[in-house]
Amino acid sequence: MLRPTMCISAGRAVGGMGDKTMATATALELYHNAFLIHDDIENGSESRRGKETLHQSIGMARAINAGDATNILAVGMLLKNLSFIGVQKTWMPIAGLATCF
């Protein structure tokens, strides 16, 4: 879980509290996993990290739904930041992802 650890460490480096960075760190990991689910489907991958991919295990339709749901869970985690960093900073990671596609 390198990504969340780096996120929490970066937050602490600029004076953030661990509990305040946890939502962003969790969102980062959720986004990453959602993208991996969809990536495995697009590439027709049969395994990831030595195990059967999700779409091989539960079927294509359910894996797509799981990837989409994981993206929504990530947005929900980011929205937990509203009360202490405001709308603009909370929206930045979501807007940044939108420019990737």
MOZI-V741314 format. One record per run of one state. SS is the DSSP state (~ for helix, > for strand, _ for the rest). FROM is the first residue (numbers start at 1). LEN is the number of residues. Records with the same first field share a line. If there is no record, write none. Layout:
# MOZI-V741314
SS=FROM-LEN, FROM-LEN
This chain:
# MOZI-V741314
_=1-1, 14-4, 44-3, 49-2, 53-1, 59-1, 80-2, 99-3
~=2-12, 18-26, 54-5, 60-20, 82-17
>=47-2, 51-2
